[in-house]
Each structure stands twice: as structure tokens, then as C-alpha cells.
Amino acid sequence: MKSILNKSQNQRVERISTFSLVIGIDIAKEKHAAQAINFRGIVLTKRPILFSNDFAGFEHLEHSIRKLQKMHGMNDVVVGMESTGHYWFNIANWLVKQGIDVVLVNPMTTKRNKENRDNSPSKNDPKDALVIADAVSRGFYTPFSPKDEAFRRIRVMVTNREHWVVKSGRIKNRIHRWLDIRFPEYRQAFDDIFSDRSLATLRRFPAPSDLLQLSPEQMVQIWGEYMTRPGGVRGRNKAIELQALARHSVGDATALEEDKWELRHYDIICKIIDEANGMIEKLLPEIPCSDLVRSAGVSVPATAAILAFGGDLRKQSHGNQLLRKAGLNLAERSSGKYKGQIKLTKRGNSLLRKHLYFTVFHLLSFNGEFQAMHAYNTQVKRMTKMQSMMKTDWKAGESESQGT
């Protein structure tokens, strides 16, 4: 079943009737601003409704809404707000509990329509609230409904894990820098400086001066604290090689002891990421469609990200919906005889986009169906490898949404 955007847009417009009170809220950290209009865009508030970000403020907003409903004879309320930052979570969830429909407006819609009312680039909270209400009255919104508890929990876990993954990447870069300065010859002994033996070395004797204080046998014995098979001919040869490199190292030894503490951060962050992976793996069975996504060969972190930011895949009728959430849908800018290049919009969740991309990259390496599709795209249709990957991404999103 294909997603018909015009039909969906018309349905959202038809949702706003002559009896609908449309409220636009400009979200802030401490004080929000709200404006009310009817379905034709006529402003119904003499002055903006300003309310604080607490229970008293929320009650003031509800009281003002009920008063406007009674004054203008409207039995339906739709509240719109931008989905930026995190300050909108509490007010949105509270309004839903009061039985009021909440919808979300894309911030780009607000930005590009702020001059419609007064033909001025000026910006303030009451004006933004009015622009948001206008966008809702014309159907430029997405319905909001609180997600199930399991989806909320997995989203928090994935977001927190990504924070530490980013930090681990930065720490890795710092370790590379540390070795470039302190022990530039180190990479001659280890192709992968984050292998088990290399990490054991960095934990206990990272500097050339540390290596020269030990015998090869002592080095192998220390490696045994971190490895199951540290010795043998290979282990002894590696210890001798490291000591030979250390004797002729040109690394800087100034403030060496003060600089070593940075190497300890990597272990701490790795433990946090491992703990997050364990928590995610325990929660995934509670998420609908998780087994289906995993059966395609998708990793645990990628499965968690797809379900956390893609939502319940059973509610999506087409793969394009998932790709739009990730910003992997295509856009073209053409006018008259000019035909622009087709590119990805990248207007979606960057973390979902990242994991969908790497998922397809993984499937192209291990999944026969996707390999055949990629070969057909590149050899028969003469697509570039990247174009084929993007088309395969679309196919993957469609398959996950349809449960096939």
C-alpha cells in the first residue's frame, strides 16, 4: 500500500472544522505563549495567553481554553506546538491527559511562514504562537500521542548510549594523539591499537620508559591479567618488538606521568556502553517487531534505534514513512528548464538515519537478497554504489514496516 501525501494532507485539513478552537503554543524554558484562532485563521485572543512551565501555569492554560470554547461555542480543541528541544514534553503529555488533542508542527514550517501575517521578518513569542496556530489550521502538522512505556524507555536508553559512543570516539582520537606525541613508533607493533593486547599495554605500560623497566616475561605475565592466551612465541616476540621500539623512540617524555590519566577514561566509557547494551538487550523483547527486525540480521543497537525513533512499525503502512522520519527520503529542486540534482532531504532524526544506513551496509555484506538487489542496481541499472545503497535503504524500510 502506497502512502498518498495529498490524501493525508486533506485529512489533516478536514480535521479542523468550524467548531474547532486552534491553539498555537510557542514553547520556552520557563514561560510559554499561546494564541487562539478559528478554522479561518481569525484571532480569538485579545492578548497572548502567557503561562508558566508548572502545574499552575498548565491549569491557567486549560482554564483559558475552556473559557474561549464557551465564549465562541466551540466543542473541539486542537493544540499545536513545535517539536524542538525537550521543553514541550511535559505540556504535551499533560494536555493529552486532559483529553485535549495535541499536534506537532515542524520548526521549518514556522520559520518559513512567519512573514505571512505581517510581511515582516520580526520574531517574538506571541507571533510564533500565531504562526504555529495558522500552520495547524492549514493541516501542516503531525498528530501527537504518547508512546507506550517500553518505547519511551528504549528511546532514553538509545539516546544515552549514543552520548557515550560519541565520547568514546573522542577518547579514541585523544589516545591516537597521545601515542603520536609520547610513543609514535607504537603503531609499528600494533595495527589495531584497540586490540586486547594493545589495550592491556596501554593500561599498564604505555610509555617507552615503562616498557624498558620490564623484561619480556614480565610483560607477558601482565598481559595475562587481561587476556586468556597472552604468551607463546607470538606474545614473547611482541614484547621483544615493543622493547626494541621503545629503546629508539623519539616520543616526548615531558610531563608524562601527568598525561597518563587520560588513558584511563576509555575503560570507564567502554564499561558504560557495555552496561547500556545489556539493558537494551533485556528490554528489546518487550518491544513489538523487535524479533522481526533482528531476524533480518540487524544488530541489537541498530534494532533499538530503529524502534526507538521509528516507533511502532505495525502502525506504518509504507516504508516511506520510516525513511521520512530518518530524513532518507529524496528531494529535487527544479524550475522550468532547470532540473536540479536529486538529494536526500536529511530532515529527520539523525540517529535513526545513521543506524538505517549502517544496517543496510551490514546487510549488503551478509544478506544474499540484498546483495542480489545491489548487484542488479549497479550492473544492470548502472547506478553508482551510493545510489544503490539509498534505494536498498528504501527497500529495507519498506520491509520492516510491512513485516516481511
N, C-alpha and C positions, 0 to 999 in steps of 0.2 A: 504494500500500500504506500503510495507516494504522498509526501507532505505538500499540500497546496497552500502556499503562503497567503494568497489573496483570500481564500475561504476562511482561513484562521483570522486574518485581519478583519474581515467583515463580521465575524462572530464576536470579536472583541468590541467593535463599534456598536453592534446591536445590543451588547450587554449594558450599555449606557442608555437608559430610557428617559422619558420626560419626567419620571418620578425619581430619578437618581440624583442624589447630592454628591458631587465630586469634590473631594478634599485633596489638596496637594500639600505635602509637608516637606519643608527644607530642613534636613537633619543637621544638627550641630552637636557639639560635645555636651554643652550644659543647657542651652535653650533652643528649642525648636520653634519654627514659624510655620503657620498653616493658613491657607486661603481656601475659600469655598466658591464653587461655580455650579451652574446648572449644565444640562446637556448641550446648550447652545454656546457656552463659554461666558455667560453673563455672570459677573462677580456678585456674590451674595453676601459677602462680609464687608461691613463698613470700614473695618480696620483689621489688620492681620491678627490671628489668634496666636499669641506667644505663650508657650508653656514650658516648664522646666522638665528636665530629664529625670523625673522621680514619680512616685505614686501620686502625689498631689497634682503634679503637672498633667499626668495622664488622665486623672479624673476631671480636671478642668477642661481638657480637650473633649472628652466624651460628653460632658455637660453642654459644651458649646455646640457640638454636633447635634445632640438631641434637640436643643433649642432651635437651631436652624431648620431641622426637619419639621418641627411643629409649625414654625413660622411660615414655611413655604409649602407645606403639605406634601412632603416627600417621604416615602416609606422605604427607600433604598439608599444605602450609603456605600461609596467606594472610596477608599483612601489610598492615594498613591505617594510613593517616596522613592528616592534614588537608592540603589543598592551599592553604595560606596562605603568603604571603611567598615566599622563594626558597631557604630552608634545606633543604627536602625534596628538591630536585632530585638532589643527589649520592647520598644514601642510597637513593632510589628506583631510580635507574639502576644503582647497584651491586648491589642485591638482584636486579634483573631479570637481570643478567649471571650471577648465581649460580644462576639457574634457579628463583627464588622469585617467586610471583605477588604483585604489588603492586596494591592498590586505594586509591582516594581517597575520603575522607569529607567531606561538606560541613561547614564550620565551624558553620553554623547548627544542624545535626543534633546536634553535640557540645554546643553551648550549651544547647539545649532539652531535652537528655536527661541532663544532668549530675546531676540530683536523683533519677534513677530508682533508683540503688544505695542511697543512704543518706538520702534525703529531706532533703538539706542543700544550701544554695547554695554551700558551700565549694568552692574550686578549688585544685588543685595538679597537678603534672605526672603523678604516678602515677595519680591519679584520672582525669585527662583521657585517659590512655592506655587505662584500663579502659573508659571510656565509648566511645572510638573502637572498641575491640575488640567491645563489645556491639553497636554500630551495624553493624559488618561482619557479625556472626553473624546479624543480622536482615535482611540484604540491603540496607541503606541505604548503598550505596557505588557508585562508578563504577570499572570496570576501568581500569588504567593500562598503557599500553605506550609505550615511547619512540618519538617521531616520527622520520620519515626526516630525513636531514641537511638536505635542501632546505627542509623545513618549519621546522626549528629555525632555520636561517639567516634565512628570511624573517620569522619571528617577532621575532628580535632586531632586524632592520633596521626593522620597522614600529614596534616599541616605542621604539627610539632616535629615529626620525624624529618620532614623536609628542611626545617630550620637547622637541625643538627647535621644533616647531609651536606648542606651548603657550608656550614662551619668546618666540617671535616675536609672539604675540598680546599678551603682556605688554609687550614693547618697543613695539608699536604704540600701546598705551594710554599709555605713557610719552611717546611722541612727540606724541600729542594733548595731553597735559598740558603738555609743553614749549612747544608753539605757543600754547596758551591763556594761558600766562604771558608768553612772550617776544614773540610776534607774533600776537595774537588776530585781526587782520584778514586773516591769510593765507588762510583758507578762502573769502574772497570772490573770490580769484583761482583757486583750485583746488577743484572739487567733490570730487575724489578726491586726497587728499594723498599717496597711494602710486602715483600715475601716474608715467610715466617722467620727464616734465618736472619734476614736483614733487620727485621723489626726487633728481634732478640738482641742483635748487635747494637742497634740504636738505643735500646733501653739500658744496656749495661756498660758498654764501652764504645761510645760513638766517635770519640776524637782520636786522632793518631797517637797522642800521648797516653791515652788509656790502653790502647792495643799493645803498645811496646812494654807495658808493665806486666803483661801476662804471657804465659807460654801457650803454644797451640793446644796442649792438653787441657789447660785451664779454660781456654775459650770454648772448647768442645763441651766441657763439663757444665759451663754456664749456659750454653745453648740448650743443654738437656733439660733445663728448668722450664723451657718454653716449647720444646719440640719433642716428638716421640722418637725420632731417629736422627740425632744430631751428629753422630760420629761417623765411623767408617773412613774409607780412603777419601771420599769426597769432602767430608767435614774437615778432616785434618788438612787437606790441600787448600781448602777455602781459608782456613785460619792462617796458614803459611802465606798465602797470597795477600791477605789483608795486612799482615805484618810487614811484608815487603813493600807494599804501597805506602804504609804509614811511615816507614823509615825515610822515604824521599818525598813526603808530602810537602806541598808549598802552602798549605792552609794557614790561616791566621789563627794564632793561639792567644790573642789578647782578649781578656775578659771571658775566657772560655767557660769557666765554672758558672758565671752569672748567666750565660746564654743557654746552658743545657736544660734549664727548667722548661723551656718551650717544647721540647721533645715529649714531655710527659702528657701534654694536652691531647695528643692523638689517641692514646689509650683510653682516656676518660670519655672522649666523644664516641669512640667505637663501642664502648660498653653501653652508652645511652642508646645508640642506634640499634644495637642487638636487643636491648630490652624493649624498644618500640616495636621491632619486628615480631618479637614474641607476643606482645599484646595484640598486635594487628592479626596475627595468625589465630589467636584464640577467639577473636571477635568475628572474623570473616564468616564462619558457619551460620551466624545469626542474620547475615545479610542475604536477601533474595538474589538469586542468579550468580552468587559467588562461585559455586561449584561449576556452573556452566562456563563462566569466563576462565576459570583455572583449567578446565578440561581442554581448552584450545592451546595450552602451553604458556599462558601468561603468568608472570612471576607474582608472588604474593604482594610486594609493594605496588606493582602496576595495577593489579586487580583492585586493591584497596583504593587507589587514587581514582580509577575509572568509576567505581561505585560511589565514592565519597563525593565527587564533583559532577558526575554524570547523573546521579540519582537512581531511582528505581527504574531499571531498564525495561521492566514489564509495562510501564506506562508510556513508553515511547513507541510510536507507530512506524518510525523510519530512522535509518542510520544517520540521515542528515541532521536530525535533532541533536544527536550526541556530538557530531562534528561542529555544529554551530556553537554548542556550549564550550567547545575547545578552541574555537576560532580557526578551525581547519577547513571551513567552507571557502569556496572560491569567489573572487570578486573581479569585475572587469570595469575599466573606465574608458568608455568610448563616446564619441560625439561626431555626428556627420560622417565624413570620410575617414576620420581618425579612429583607429581601432587600437585600444591600449592593450597592454600585456595582462594576462590573467594571473592573479596572485592570490595567496592566502590572505584572508582578512586579518587573522591574528587578534580578533576581537572576541575573546573568550578567556577561560581560565587557563593560565599559562602552565600550571602544574598538570592539568588534565591533558593539555596539548603535548607536553613533554613525554608523559607516560604512554600516550597513544602512539607517538612517533617511535619511541624505543621498543614498544610492543611489536609493532609491525617490523621493525628492524630485526627483532629476535625471531619472529615468525618466518621471515624470509630466509633465515639461516637453518631452521629446523622443521618447518611445516611444508610437506610436499605440495599441498593445494596452493598455498601462497607462492611457493617457488615457481610452480607452473604458470600461475597468473602473471607473475613478474616477468618470466621468460617470454610469454606471449606479448606483453605490453612493450618490451624492449626490442624484441626481434621481429615481430610481425607488424605491430603498430608504430614501430620506430620512435617510441617515447624515450626520453632520457631516463636514467635510473631514478632521479629525483621525482620526475613526473609520475613514473610508475609507482613509486612508493606512496605518493599522495593519493593516487587512485586506489591503491591497495588499502590505504588508511580508511578511505571511504567504505570499501567493502568490509573491512573489519568492523567498523562502527555499525554498519547495517546488520551484519551477522549477529553482533552482540545484542542489538536492540530487538531483533526478531527471535532471538533464542535458537539460532541454527548454527 
